[in-house]
Structures are given as structure tokens and as C-alpha cells.
Amino acid sequence: MLEKGKISSIQAIMLMISMILPTAVLTVPAITVKSARQDAWFSIIIATMAGLLIAWMVVNLGLRFPEKTLFEYIEDILGKIPGKILGFLYIWWFLHMNALVIREYGVFLATAVMPDTPIIIFHIVVVAVAAYAVRNGLEVLSRANQLLIPTTVLLALVFILSIPNMKLSRVLPLFDAGLFPIVKGAVVPASWLGEIVTFAMIIPYLSKPKEAYRVAFLSILLVSFFLTTSILEALLIFGPNLTGSWIFPTFNAVRMISVGNSLGRLEIIIVLAWVLGGFFKIGVFYYAAVLGSAQWLKLKNYQPLVLPVGIILVALSILIHDGIVDLLDFLKRVWPPYALIVFEAGIPLVLLIIAVVGRKGGRKIA
Amino acid sequence: MLKKIAFLLLLFLLISPLEGCWSRREINEIAIVLGTGVDWTAEGKLRLTVQIANPGAFVGEGGRGQEATNWVVSAESKTIEEAERVLAKMVPRDLHWDQSIILVLGEEMAKKGTNMVTDFFQRNIEPREIMWLMVAKGEAKNFLETYSELEKTSAQAAGFLTRMKTGYSVQLWEYAEMLASKGVQPVATRVEVKEVGVTPGLDLEKMTPIHKQVEISGVGVFKEDKLIGWLDEYETIGLLWLKNEFIKGVITIPSPSESNKEVSIKIRRGSTKIVPEFDGENLRFTIKVKVEGDMVEQQGREDLAKPDKIKALEKEMAEEIKRRAIVLLQKAQGEFGVDIFGFGDDFHRKYKKAWRELKDQWDVKFAEAEVNIEVEAYIREISLLGKRASSPEK
């Protein structure tokens, strides 16, 4: 096996949270609120259902082929050539998604924190550090994440401090927008929660694979909880009209905190969570792309791929979009069908059906 | 060893985005803006005025005592950013908006439309969304140029006055929220420069001329982003009540049996509930106000510390509140024809289907609506005196 490390279930949950949450907290609220308005939290519930379903599919598949990752069992299910083609597409998807994440990471830092710094500096810095983590393997990545994820708790504390700014009437009346906008608003968060597909790369390295279901479901539920919290944070403070106008509503909501005229300017905490969380998010997808490529190429060692993939990531993240308008438009319109329907739900579903019908895979799950 | 070096190098890389050495600005390289004003000039240009702190003068006794605490500069241009660039040529340091407490719009600017201005302050990261938004009677420039007693600068004075909640105060984001909603039209604090008080010197010749001081004097009423009128302080208190914001106000009512003598009631707390009723045709609002107050002053000599007298006072107090509310409602429905109270938002919460049809003509509907006011008033405390402790009863 290429990866010799094993991670515990707790570490896996934390890693999955870091993999989905950071970009979701900042970019998803505005997109969802624009469509579902004050019922955006309900959109998240719908998205959670989709996320749980995808998580179930991925774990079900993974457990049929113990000790194998997505790239290995895809060939077992579909045969060599189609398996290779789909595997290649997944490598592309991991790279593409990561390039988007890196771009979001840089865009936020460049617009909200350091406007004079060229965006590529952020990209190079974060990819370089992620490369080091990925080279050291899954265990190192998970342990570092375990150490630093408590910054999310800090974020929750900051949200508590903003309670005086909140008014419940801002999220009323319920179900004002109607069903269609709510469902439409659920699409983007669902495509985020669907990133749990990447869990397929990690299942073989769980120290207790039996707990894979629990890990996947708990990760989705916790992410949804935090996502709902951050959407409500913005909605209860700004109301649906204003929340939809900001690009990073949670950031603005945190900027508003001023306790007793002395404790204020806490937005650096959201920046801190972003810098650390973003790093792990990038790290996980980076790892998935590197490990997947190595398995696709049947290499004995994935380390030689770390550097070239990193260079591709930095270059791609710069080339992929012209600017933030382009990026957000892509995330809103192209990303959901492309990621959610094809890579997150479509292909895993087809694989699962073929595996079940063709009775492929080692054992049936309890 | 090599691994350790590589590790340290990477650790350094990871934290480098957090400290921000790239675009750092030291405190002696920035000009801290305390207050910002925007006027619309007669030539049809925007005039940006900034009040810049002179940090040396803030140090107090140990510092350079007698210096002016601030410096006010203006620049005219087509947009705010462009005006800022013009200012950059005059101000030898980088303008730093982070500490700007207030954003004052001149009267002409507010009439022209606030959208031209507020976007800049929301879009950019330095100005904060918790700036107090104000409309100056006259020019914003005059307002910022005013010297303030007690506080160091007029911007700080205005900031403190709003923070003390002596009148209606609104932050930039609240204004934006009101502007974005169809169920409420925005209002913003009105500020004025007035001549108030003198500073007595040791001998009369050194007495300073009459001070000009900033003052909060009611609110400006907007229809969408354009200023259409004013409410004075008296009406503003009513506006606060109807918007369910109770500040430390005073109600003065005549004494029950001595109508030429007054009694002051200090408002402690209160709440307002707005109940919309709609039958598809007629629109009616019932406003339920509940106020609690303490009697703090009595001019007359009758003994008010009796349950029936307090009941009479409470009734009088309720009447007074009702009167104020009616005057204000008539003004809003008649003269302005805009819903500054947010009745539309309350209506939206109760009748979400009907709202979809009414929202685009809400101000018309609001102006036609029937409004009932029910006031419950209570007097809880009468402070330290029971009955008046002066000249004996006849």
C-alpha cells in the first residue's frame, strides 16, 4: 500500500470537517440567502439530506472493497480501461476543486485582509506548506488538523458575542420565498457537503473501518450544524436583503461585534480560522489528488508526485478564473451540476449500482 | 538537521499571511480619520471632508498641550475614491478610515441620494459598518469643522452623543438594512451646529466668544435614498416609541388637580407591538404601547402619593403618549407618505401572501391605513419624596 498510516475515527471526523467547512462558512451563506432569503437555514437541511445520502453511498462502496481507495475499486467495478478513464477524471476533479479552493483562499485574504499583496503569494505559501504535510502522509495531516481545528470553537465564541446584534424578527416569516427558491438555495451547499466523496480516499486508512458510517454521518451533521449557525449568524444580524448583498456575510457579521465599546475588531479570528482551515481543506484535496495519481499510475511511492502536483495547483489556481466575479459566478452556476451531479452523486451512484448488480466487492456490509 | 530547517521554514511560511508584513502601515505613517463628511456642492460635485486626528494633541498634560486636536480637509471630485486621491496629495500620510466614528451627509447630498455615498463605505474594508450615519442640517463640512468642548473633536462629540442614546441613532449597516427593505423607509440622525454656552475665563476679558457646538436634533426622513423631510426632537421620541426603541426620555404632563403645574415622568422601559389586520381590502394597524416610568419631579403642591392620583397620572401619561404618536403618524402618513416605522415589515411577517402584491405600492397603502393606538402606562416609583416637602397645606 502506498499509505502506511492509520487514523482514528475522531481524527477522520475532524479531517472531514476541515475539508468541507472553511470555504462553506464564508462563501455559501451569501449564495444561499440570495435564493432562499430568510429560509436559507431550511435549504441547509435539504442539503444535509443530500450530503447524508452521498456519504452513505461512498461508505457503502468503500466497505465493499476494504483496503481499497476510489481509484483502485473503480477499476475493479468497471474494468481496466473505463476505470482508468473515470479515475483520470477524478484526478482532474480533485485538482480543479483544489484550484478553486486555493483561489477562494487567496481572494478572501486579498480582498478582506491584505489588499496590497499579490494573490499568488498566498497561493504559493499555502500550497508549499500543504505539500510538506501531504509528503509526510495522512497521519501527519490528521494530527496537525486535530491540533488546530479547535480554532473553530473560537469562531463559535465570536458568534456568541454577536448575539446582542441579533433580532429574531429578521428571519420571519418562515417559508416566505416558497419551495422552489429554497430547493434552489440548497444546491450550492449540497455540492459542498458532497465533497464528502473524498472520504473514499480515506476509508481504507481508518483504524476501525467499521465506524466509517458513523464518521461520515457525524462529519456531515457537524458541518451542517456549523454552516446553519453561520448562516443564521448573518441572517439574524443583517436580515435577508443585506446578507445577500455582502460577498462574505459572516465576515461582516463578525466585524460588527463591539462589546462594551472596548472589545471589538474580532474579524481577525475569522481570518485565523480561515487561514488554518483553508490550509487543511487544501491539504486534504491535495492528498487525494497525489494519492489518486500514484494509484492510477501504479507507482510504489507517491512522494515524487507531491511537488509536480503542487506546481500544477498553484498555476491552475491563478489561470482558472480572471477575478472574483468570474469565480463566484462559476461556483453558483457551473459548480453544482458539474460537481454535485457528476462527481459527487452521479458516478458513485453508477458505481454502487454496478457493484450491487454485478455482485462485485469482497464482502457485504453488516 | 535539514528536515528541521525545512520544517521551521515552512512554519514561518504558514504564519506569514497572519502578520501582514507586506502592506504594513506604522502608526506614524497614517492619518487617522475620525469623522467623514460628504456634501453635494452647487457645482454638482461630491465634496469629501475628513476630520483627521492630530495624535500629538491627544496625549494630555504630558503632551503638546495647546495644539489643535484635529485637522479638517476637503476635496471635490466626481466620486469618493477620486476625492480621496485628491486628498492624498494634500495629506502627507495614508488616510486610515478604520477609526472613523461618524459619516455625516450634507443636506444637499442627502436630497440628491445617499446611494452615491454609502456604497464606498460598505464596499471598502477600512470604514466600518458600525459608523454612525447622520444628516447635517446645512453642510457636513461645517459640522466637522466645529470645535467641541469636553470631547476632543466634533466627530467624537457626535459619536458620544449618539452612543448615549439621547435621540434616534442609526449605524451605517442599519441604514442599509432599512434601505434594502420594502417594508420600512430609512431615517437617520439629524445633526446641527448650534451656538451653545461659553467657557468662562479667570477674568471677564478672557472669556471666549459663544461656542459653536454640535447637537443632535431629531431625524431626517428618507424616501428610498433621498431625504424628504425632518422630524424634530419631540417627534423623534414618538418615532422611537413606535419603532420599539425606548430611550431615557421624559414625559411632562399637567398635575391632576392643578392644571397649570407640571409633573415629569422619566421613562424607564417600554415596548411596542404592532398588530396589522388585513381583510383583502382594508388595512388596519393596532399599535399597543406599554410604558413604565418613574415620577421624578412635581411643580405643584398636591399630594400625589395616593393610588387614585397615580391612576390619574397614568391616564394622563397614556394620553400624552397617544397624542405624540398621532401627531407623528399624521405627519408620516400625510406630509411624507412613507412608512418610517417598519409597519410593512410587521405586515410582511403576518400576511406573507398579501405582501407580495402590496410591497411595491406599500407607501400608498400605508398612507391610507387606519391606525389605532392603545397605550398602557404605569408609574412605578416616585423617587425619594412621598408628598411634597415644602410649604404646609392650607
Boltz contact constraints between the chains, C-beta under 6 A:
constraints:
  - contact:
      token1: [A, 109]
      token2: [B, 17]
      max_distance: 6.0
  - contact:
      token1: [A, 112]
      token2: [B, 125]
      max_distance: 6.0
  - contact:
      token1: [A, 114]
      token2: [B, 20]
      max_distance: 6.0
  - contact:
      token1: [A, 114]
      token2: [B, 22]
      max_distance: 6.0
  - contact:
      token1: [A, 114]
      token2: [B, 23]
      max_distance: 6.0
  - contact:
      token1: [A, 116]
      token2: [B, 23]
      max_distance: 6.0
  - contact:
      token1: [A, 117]
      token2: [B, 22]
      max_distance: 6.0
  - contact:
      token1: [A, 122]
      token2: [B, 17]
      max_distance: 6.0
  - contact:
      token1: [A, 125]
      token2: [B, 13]
      max_distance: 6.0
  - contact:
      token1: [A, 128]
      token2: [B, 13]
      max_distance: 6.0
  - contact:
      token1: [A, 129]
      token2: [B, 10]
      max_distance: 6.0
  - contact:
      token1: [A, 129]
      token2: [B, 13]
      max_distance: 6.0
  - contact:
      token1: [A, 129]
      token2: [B, 14]
      max_distance: 6.0
  - contact:
      token1: [A, 132]
      token2: [B, 10]
      max_distance: 6.0
  - contact:
      token1: [A, 172]
      token2: [B, 349]
      max_distance: 6.0
  - contact:
      token1: [A, 173]
      token2: [B, 349]
      max_distance: 6.0
  - contact:
      token1: [A, 173]
      token2: [B, 352]
      max_distance: 6.0
  - contact:
      token1: [A, 176]
      token2: [B, 352]
      max_distance: 6.0
  - contact:
      token1: [A, 239]
      token2: [B, 177]
      max_distance: 6.0
  - contact:
      token1: [A, 241]
      token2: [B, 180]
      max_distance: 6.0
  - contact:
      token1: [A, 241]
      token2: [B, 181]
      max_distance: 6.0
  - contact:
      token1: [A, 242]
      token2: [B, 176]
      max_distance: 6.0
  - contact:
      token1: [A, 242]
      token2: [B, 177]
      max_distance: 6.0
  - contact:
      token1: [A, 242]
      token2: [B, 180]
      max_distance: 6.0
  - contact:
      token1: [A, 256]
      token2: [B, 130]
      max_distance: 6.0
  - contact:
      token1: [A, 275]
      token2: [B, 17]
      max_distance: 6.0
  - contact:
      token1: [A, 275]
      token2: [B, 18]
      max_distance: 6.0
